Amino acid sequence: MKKFSKDFIFGTATSSYQIEGAVAVDGRTPSIWDTFSRTPGKVNGGDTGDVACDHYHRMEEDIEILKTLGVDSYRFSIAWPRIFPQQGQYNPEGMAFYKKLVNRLVEENIQPLVTIYHWDMPQWADDQGGWVNRDSVEWFMEFAKKCFEELDASVAKWLTHNEPWCAAMLGYHQGVHAPGHTNLEEALKAAHHILLSHGKAVQYYKDVFGGTKDIGITLNLSPVYAAGENVNDYLAANNFDGYLNRWFLDPLFKGQYPIDMMNLFSKFVHTYDFIQDGDLDIISTPTDFFGINFYNRALMEFSAASEFLFKPAYSDYPKSGMGWDISPNEFKELIHRLRKEYTHLPIYITENGAAFDDVLEADGQVHDKNRVDYVEKHLTAVAELNEEGMNIAGYYLWSLLDNFEWAFGYEKRFGIVYVDFQTQNRYLKDSAKRYAEVIASRSV
């Protein structure tokens, strides 16, 4: 049995577009995900976030679930189009929802961890180029400042951005996330402006606003391994590590982009002059903690046909319902690497979890044994890392609820609470009950 300290934060996490629904309520205008999900062929089954888990109208019910779980903290995000439905136009009605949410959480002794941006950029911003346009930094700052002003008194911790890699690379390079573009140069500009807006928000919060809460950013990271012990596969692994991990870690913690990747990307990028003097100093502004979303390792092999010489390799590891390797030991190796190469900041695992094909039994039970096993293995890894002095300060299980899983629609269920999307009834899965036990005993 592994123990967790009394200070360790147990939480669970969601994001606005994935759970809220109410897409045209109280002044909210469309986000890029409303537009993208309505584009034929982009989202499985033509699903949208129009209703999702209807959390906007069921907040109290969901807070009761959080109380049942006994979590110390709840991570959620703020829908930008609720706060600024038009450029420069603040919407107090939209903010009122989040004020009520944070105040209710505080009343129940649950610490709010607020993600400012979790991918739902307003459509009005995308109409002007989205994150590719450097003006996006100022649009984001206007949004972030309002969040600080209205919510900081009740918020425990802030995250500026969730997974810039997904927003930039999946949204602008691979085209599988909103806004659905397939242009690497756009993706690198988007990534740069997201990181720049992060640095500016941190500077503003600390130096101008005078905020005293902890503030950080969350990256999705996967440790990358070569499929074979040969030069080609090592090169493939290096390049994928640069594409996924180092392109974001290096500017945040070293104040520079990795030169090998700048060279590799250069045949797709006309010029790097979008990186202006002083930008990297802003991006590398010190934060108070570092958030990591971890799901799986990556195994890569050489591919001459790939523009960056890598492709996923066959792996014999057990898989989650997403087809991702279940790899708690590699998770530990990732943390060791981060400690050695990048940062000594407290680390929060801001997402970790798994999708499986859950079945709701006639008696309202969901026996998700695979998820229970996944969570136990990763929590054990966290406890072992802390025994080694790795300073993992908290763990947020993804996700509280089954929800709109982006391009997969409602097909993939990550929740520890089963949602019947026809009735909106919620059912605690075995994983929720097990997580409540872990939290209560502070041991796994």
C-alpha positions as CSV (number, residue, x, y, z in Angstrom):
1,M,0.0,0.0,0.0
2,K,1.2,3.5,-0.9
3,K,0.4,6.5,1.1
4,F,-0.2,10.1,0.1
5,S,0.6,13.1,2.4
6,K,-2.2,15.2,3.9
7,D,-1.1,18.1,1.6
8,F,-1.5,16.0,-1.6
9,I,-4.3,17.4,-3.7
10,F,-6.8,14.8,-5.1
11,G,-9.0,16.2,-7.8
12,T,-11.0,15.6,-11.0
13,A,-11.2,17.6,-14.2
14,T,-13.5,18.8,-17.0
15,S,-13.5,21.5,-19.7
16,S,-16.3,23.9,-20.7
17,Y,-17.2,22.9,-24.2
18,Q,-17.1,19.2,-23.3
19,I,-19.7,19.4,-20.5
20,E,-21.6,22.7,-20.4
21,G,-24.0,22.6,-23.3
22,A,-26.2,25.7,-23.2
23,V,-24.4,27.0,-26.3
24,A,-26.8,29.9,-27.0
25,V,-27.8,30.7,-23.4
26,D,-27.1,34.0,-21.5
27,G,-25.4,35.7,-24.4
28,R,-22.9,33.0,-25.4
29,T,-21.9,33.1,-29.1
30,P,-20.4,30.3,-31.1
31,S,-16.8,29.0,-30.5
32,I,-14.6,27.4,-33.1
33,W,-15.8,24.0,-31.7
34,D,-19.4,24.9,-32.4
35,T,-18.4,25.7,-36.0
36,F,-16.1,22.7,-36.4
37,S,-18.6,20.1,-34.9
38,R,-21.2,21.4,-37.4
39,T,-18.8,20.8,-40.3
40,P,-19.8,17.5,-42.0
41,G,-17.3,14.7,-41.4
42,K,-15.3,16.4,-38.7
43,V,-16.8,14.8,-35.6
44,N,-17.9,11.2,-35.1
45,G,-21.6,10.8,-35.6
46,G,-22.1,14.5,-36.4
47,D,-22.1,15.1,-32.6
48,T,-21.9,18.6,-31.2
49,G,-21.5,20.1,-27.7
50,D,-24.9,21.8,-27.9
51,V,-26.1,19.9,-24.9
52,A,-23.2,17.7,-23.8
53,C,-23.7,17.0,-20.1
54,D,-25.9,20.0,-19.6
55,H,-23.6,21.0,-16.8
56,Y,-24.7,24.6,-17.2
57,H,-28.1,23.7,-15.9
58,R,-27.0,20.8,-13.6
59,M,-24.1,22.5,-11.7
60,E,-25.6,21.7,-8.3
61,E,-26.0,18.0,-9.1
62,D,-22.4,17.8,-10.3
63,I,-21.1,19.6,-7.2
64,E,-23.0,16.9,-5.2
65,I,-21.1,14.3,-7.1
66,L,-17.8,16.1,-6.3
67,K,-18.8,16.0,-2.6
68,T,-19.6,12.3,-2.8
69,L,-16.1,11.7,-4.2
70,G,-14.5,13.8,-1.5
71,V,-12.1,15.5,-3.8
72,D,-9.9,18.4,-2.5
73,S,-10.1,20.3,-5.8
74,Y,-12.0,20.5,-9.1
75,R,-10.4,21.6,-12.3
76,F,-12.7,23.3,-14.9
77,S,-12.3,25.8,-17.7
78,I,-14.0,29.0,-18.7
79,A,-15.9,29.3,-22.0
80,W,-14.3,32.4,-23.7
81,P,-17.4,33.1,-25.9
82,R,-19.5,33.3,-22.7
83,I,-17.3,36.1,-21.4
84,F,-16.6,37.9,-24.7
85,P,-19.4,37.0,-27.1
86,Q,-18.2,39.8,-29.4
87,Q,-14.8,41.4,-29.7
88,G,-14.3,43.9,-26.8
89,Q,-17.8,43.2,-25.5
90,Y,-17.8,41.9,-21.9
91,N,-20.8,39.7,-20.9
92,P,-21.5,39.8,-17.1
93,E,-24.2,37.2,-17.5
94,G,-21.7,34.7,-18.8
95,M,-19.3,35.4,-15.9
96,A,-22.2,35.0,-13.4
97,F,-22.2,31.2,-14.0
98,Y,-18.5,30.8,-13.1
99,K,-18.9,33.1,-10.1
100,K,-21.6,30.9,-8.8
101,L,-19.6,27.8,-9.5
102,V,-16.4,28.9,-7.8
103,N,-18.4,30.2,-4.8
104,R,-20.3,27.0,-4.4
105,L,-17.1,25.0,-4.6
106,V,-15.5,27.1,-1.9
107,E,-18.6,26.7,0.3
108,E,-18.1,22.9,-0.1
109,N,-14.4,23.2,0.7
110,I,-13.4,22.2,-2.8
111,Q,-10.5,24.2,-4.3
112,P,-11.3,25.6,-7.8
113,L,-8.4,25.1,-10.2
114,V,-9.4,27.3,-13.2
115,T,-8.1,26.8,-16.8
116,I,-8.6,30.0,-18.7
117,Y,-8.3,28.5,-22.2
118,H,-9.3,24.9,-23.0
119,W,-9.7,25.2,-26.8
120,D,-13.0,27.0,-27.2
121,M,-11.9,30.2,-28.9
122,P,-14.7,32.5,-29.9
123,Q,-15.6,32.3,-33.6
124,W,-15.2,36.0,-33.9
125,A,-11.5,35.6,-33.1
126,D,-11.1,32.8,-35.6
127,D,-12.7,34.9,-38.2
128,Q,-9.7,37.2,-37.9
129,G,-7.1,34.5,-38.1
130,G,-7.4,32.9,-34.7
131,W,-4.2,32.1,-33.0
132,V,-2.3,32.6,-36.2
133,N,-2.9,36.3,-35.8
134,R,-0.6,37.9,-33.3
135,D,-3.5,40.1,-32.2
136,S,-4.8,36.9,-30.5
137,V,-2.4,37.6,-27.7
138,E,-4.3,40.8,-26.8
139,W,-7.7,39.2,-27.3
140,F,-6.6,36.5,-24.8
141,M,-5.2,39.1,-22.4
142,E,-8.5,40.9,-22.3
143,F,-10.3,37.6,-21.5
144,A,-7.7,36.6,-18.8
145,K,-7.8,40.0,-17.1
146,K,-11.6,39.7,-16.7
147,C,-11.2,36.2,-15.3
148,F,-8.7,37.5,-12.7
149,E,-10.8,40.5,-11.8
150,E,-14.0,38.6,-11.3
151,L,-12.9,35.2,-9.9
152,D,-9.4,35.5,-8.3
153,A,-10.8,36.0,-4.8
154,S,-12.4,32.5,-4.9
155,V,-9.9,30.6,-7.1
156,A,-7.2,28.4,-5.6
157,K,-5.0,28.1,-8.6
158,W,-4.9,29.3,-12.3
159,L,-3.9,27.5,-15.5
160,T,-3.4,29.8,-18.5
161,H,-3.7,27.2,-21.2
162,N,-4.5,23.5,-21.6
163,E,-2.3,21.6,-24.0
164,P,-1.0,24.2,-26.4
165,W,0.2,21.3,-28.6
166,C,-3.4,20.1,-29.2
167,A,-4.7,23.6,-29.9
168,A,-1.8,24.4,-32.3
169,M,-0.8,21.1,-33.9
170,L,-4.1,19.2,-34.0
171,G,-6.0,22.4,-34.8
172,Y,-3.7,24.0,-37.4
173,H,-1.4,21.3,-38.7
174,Q,-3.2,17.9,-38.5
175,G,-6.7,19.5,-38.9
176,V,-8.4,17.0,-36.6
177,H,-9.4,19.7,-34.1
178,A,-10.9,23.1,-34.6
179,P,-10.4,25.2,-36.6
180,G,-9.4,22.2,-38.8
181,H,-6.4,23.7,-40.8
182,T,-3.5,21.7,-42.2
183,N,-0.6,24.1,-42.4
184,L,2.5,23.7,-40.3
185,E,3.5,27.3,-40.6
186,E,0.1,28.3,-39.2
187,A,0.5,25.8,-36.4
188,L,3.9,27.1,-35.3
189,K,2.6,30.7,-35.3
190,A,-0.4,29.5,-33.3
191,A,1.8,27.7,-30.8
192,H,4.0,30.7,-30.5
193,H,1.1,33.1,-29.8
194,I,-0.5,30.7,-27.3
195,L,2.8,30.5,-25.4
196,L,3.3,34.2,-25.6
197,S,-0.2,34.9,-24.3
198,H,0.6,32.5,-21.4
199,G,3.8,34.4,-20.5
200,K,2.0,37.8,-20.7
201,A,-0.9,36.6,-18.6
202,V,1.5,35.3,-15.9
203,Q,3.4,38.6,-15.9
204,Y,0.2,40.6,-15.7
205,Y,-1.2,38.5,-12.9
206,K,1.9,38.7,-10.8
207,D,3.2,42.2,-11.6
208,V,0.2,44.3,-12.4
209,F,-2.9,42.6,-11.0
210,G,-1.0,41.7,-7.8
211,G,-2.4,38.1,-7.7
212,T,-1.2,35.9,-4.9
213,K,-2.5,32.5,-6.0
214,D,-0.4,30.0,-7.9
215,I,-0.4,30.2,-11.7
216,G,1.0,27.8,-14.3
217,I,0.3,26.1,-17.6
218,T,-0.5,22.5,-18.6
219,L,1.2,20.5,-21.4
220,N,0.3,17.1,-22.7
221,L,3.5,15.1,-22.7
222,S,4.3,11.6,-23.7
223,P,7.7,10.0,-23.3
224,V,8.9,8.9,-26.7
225,Y,10.8,5.6,-27.4
226,A,12.4,4.2,-30.5
227,A,10.8,1.0,-31.8
228,G,14.2,-0.5,-32.7
229,E,17.8,-0.1,-31.6
230,N,19.0,1.5,-34.8
231,V,19.9,5.0,-36.0
232,N,16.8,5.5,-38.1
233,D,14.4,4.7,-35.3
234,Y,16.4,6.9,-32.8
235,L,16.1,9.7,-35.3
236,A,12.3,9.1,-35.6
237,A,12.0,9.2,-31.8
238,N,14.0,12.4,-31.5
239,N,11.9,14.1,-34.1
240,F,8.6,13.1,-32.6
241,D,9.9,14.2,-29.1
242,G,10.7,17.5,-30.7
243,Y,7.3,17.8,-32.3
244,L,5.3,16.8,-29.3
245,N,7.3,17.7,-26.2
246,R,10.4,19.9,-26.7
247,W,8.7,22.5,-29.0
248,F,6.8,23.5,-25.9
249,L,9.1,22.6,-23.0
250,D,12.1,24.4,-24.3
251,P,10.6,27.8,-24.8
252,L,8.8,27.6,-21.4
253,F,11.8,26.4,-19.4
254,K,14.9,27.3,-21.5
255,G,13.7,30.4,-23.3
256,Q,14.5,29.0,-26.7
257,Y,13.0,26.7,-29.4
258,P,14.9,23.5,-30.2
259,I,17.2,24.2,-33.1
260,D,17.0,20.7,-34.6
261,M,13.2,21.2,-35.0
262,M,13.5,24.7,-36.4
263,N,15.8,23.2,-39.1
264,L,13.4,20.3,-39.7
265,F,10.4,22.6,-39.9
266,S,12.1,25.2,-42.1
267,K,11.0,23.7,-45.4
268,F,7.4,24.5,-44.4
269,V,8.1,27.8,-42.7
270,H,8.9,30.9,-44.9
271,T,10.4,32.8,-42.0
272,Y,10.6,32.6,-38.3
273,D,10.2,36.4,-37.9
274,F,6.9,35.8,-36.0
275,I,9.3,35.2,-33.1
276,Q,10.0,38.8,-32.1
277,D,12.7,40.2,-29.9
278,G,11.8,39.6,-26.2
279,D,9.1,37.0,-26.9
280,L,11.0,34.1,-25.5
281,D,11.8,36.1,-22.3
282,I,8.1,36.6,-21.9
283,I,7.3,33.0,-22.7
284,S,9.8,31.7,-20.1
285,T,8.4,33.9,-17.3
286,P,8.7,31.8,-14.1
287,T,5.4,30.1,-13.0
288,D,4.5,28.7,-9.6
289,F,3.9,25.1,-10.7
290,F,3.8,23.0,-13.8
291,G,0.8,21.0,-15.0
292,I,1.1,17.7,-17.0
293,N,-1.6,15.8,-18.8
294,F,-0.4,12.2,-19.1
295,Y,-2.2,9.4,-20.9
296,N,0.4,7.1,-22.7
297,R,3.9,6.6,-24.0
298,A,4.7,7.0,-27.7
299,L,6.6,4.3,-29.7
300,M,8.1,5.6,-33.0
301,E,9.8,4.1,-36.0
302,F,11.5,5.6,-39.0
303,S,9.4,6.5,-42.1
304,A,11.0,8.0,-45.2
305,A,7.5,8.9,-46.4
306,S,6.7,11.1,-43.4
307,E,7.7,14.7,-43.7
308,F,9.4,14.5,-40.3
309,L,10.6,10.9,-40.7
310,F,8.5,9.3,-37.9
311,K,5.4,7.2,-37.7
312,P,3.8,5.3,-34.8
313,A,5.2,1.8,-34.4
314,Y,3.4,-1.4,-33.4
315,S,3.3,-1.9,-29.7
316,D,2.3,-5.0,-27.7
317,Y,1.3,-3.0,-24.6
318,P,-2.2,-3.3,-23.3
319,K,-4.4,-0.5,-24.7
320,S,-7.1,1.8,-23.5
321,G,-10.3,2.3,-25.5
322,M,-8.5,5.0,-27.5
323,G,-5.9,2.4,-28.6
324,W,-3.2,4.1,-26.4
325,D,-0.5,2.2,-24.6
326,I,-1.2,1.8,-20.9
327,S,2.3,2.8,-19.6
328,P,2.6,3.8,-15.9
329,N,6.3,3.0,-15.7
330,E,7.1,5.2,-18.7
331,F,5.1,7.9,-16.9
332,K,7.7,7.7,-14.1
333,E,10.5,8.0,-16.6
334,L,8.9,11.1,-18.1
335,I,8.8,12.8,-14.6
336,H,12.5,11.8,-14.0
337,R,13.4,13.4,-17.3
338,L,11.5,16.6,-16.6
339,R,13.3,16.9,-13.2
340,K,16.7,16.3,-14.8
341,E,16.3,18.5,-17.9
342,Y,13.6,21.1,-17.2
343,T,12.2,22.1,-13.9
344,H,12.1,21.7,-10.1
345,L,8.6,23.4,-9.9
346,P,5.9,21.5,-8.1
347,I,4.2,19.2,-10.7
348,Y,0.4,18.6,-10.8
349,I,-0.9,15.8,-12.9
350,T,-3.8,17.9,-14.3
351,E,-5.2,15.0,-16.4
352,N,-4.8,11.3,-16.3
353,G,-7.4,8.7,-17.2
354,A,-8.7,6.3,-19.8
355,A,-11.6,5.7,-22.1
356,F,-13.1,2.2,-22.2
357,D,-16.3,0.7,-23.6
358,D,-18.4,1.1,-20.5
359,V,-21.8,-0.8,-20.1
360,L,-24.6,0.6,-17.9
361,E,-26.2,-2.4,-16.2
362,A,-29.9,-2.6,-15.5
363,D,-29.3,-1.9,-11.8
364,G,-27.4,1.3,-12.6
365,Q,-24.0,-0.2,-12.0
366,V,-21.0,0.3,-14.3
367,H,-18.2,-2.2,-13.6
368,D,-15.3,-0.5,-15.3
369,K,-12.6,-2.8,-14.0
370,N,-10.1,-1.7,-16.6
371,R,-10.4,1.9,-15.6
372,V,-10.1,1.1,-11.9
373,D,-6.9,-0.8,-12.7
374,Y,-5.5,2.1,-14.9
375,V,-6.1,4.7,-12.2
376,E,-4.7,2.5,-9.4
377,K,-1.5,1.9,-11.5
378,H,-1.0,5.6,-12.2
379,L,-1.7,6.7,-8.6
380,T,0.8,4.0,-7.4
381,A,3.3,5.5,-9.8
382,V,2.6,9.0,-8.4
383,A,3.1,7.8,-4.9
384,E,6.4,6.1,-5.8
385,L,7.6,9.2,-7.6
386,N,6.9,11.2,-4.4
387,E,8.9,8.5,-2.4
388,E,11.8,9.4,-4.7
389,G,11.4,13.1,-4.0
390,M,9.9,14.1,-7.3
391,N,7.4,16.5,-5.8
392,I,4.1,15.6,-7.5
393,A,1.8,17.9,-5.6
394,G,-1.6,16.7,-6.9
395,Y,-3.5,14.4,-9.3
396,Y,-6.6,15.3,-11.3
397,L,-8.5,12.3,-12.7
398,W,-9.8,12.8,-16.2
399,S,-12.7,13.0,-16.3
400,L,-15.4,13.7,-13.8
401,L,-18.2,12.9,-16.4
402,D,-18.5,11.1,-19.7
403,N,-18.6,14.0,-22.1
404,F,-18.1,15.4,-25.6
405,E,-14.7,13.8,-26.6
406,W,-13.8,16.3,-29.3
407,A,-13.5,14.7,-32.7
408,F,-14.7,11.4,-31.2
409,G,-18.1,12.9,-30.2
410,Y,-19.9,10.9,-27.6
411,E,-18.4,7.6,-28.7
412,K,-15.5,7.6,-26.2
413,R,-16.2,7.6,-22.5
414,F,-13.5,8.9,-20.1
415,G,-15.7,9.7,-17.1
416,I,-15.7,8.1,-13.7
417,V,-19.4,9.0,-13.8
418,Y,-21.5,7.5,-16.5
419,V,-23.8,10.0,-18.3
420,D,-26.9,8.7,-20.2
421,F,-26.9,11.4,-22.8
422,Q,-30.7,10.8,-23.6
423,T,-31.8,11.4,-20.0
424,Q,-28.8,13.2,-18.5
425,N,-28.9,10.8,-15.6
426,R,-25.5,10.3,-13.9
427,Y,-24.3,7.0,-12.5
428,L,-21.2,6.5,-10.4
429,K,-19.0,3.9,-12.0
430,D,-16.9,1.5,-9.9
431,S,-13.9,3.8,-10.7
432,A,-15.6,6.7,-9.0
433,K,-16.3,4.6,-5.9
434,R,-12.7,3.3,-5.9
435,Y,-11.3,6.9,-6.3
436,A,-13.5,8.0,-3.3
437,E,-11.9,5.2,-1.2
438,V,-8.4,6.2,-2.2
439,I,-9.1,9.9,-1.3
440,A,-10.7,9.0,2.0
441,S,-7.8,6.7,3.0
442,R,-5.1,8.8,1.2
443,S,-3.6,5.5,0.1
444,V,-3.7,3.2,-2.9
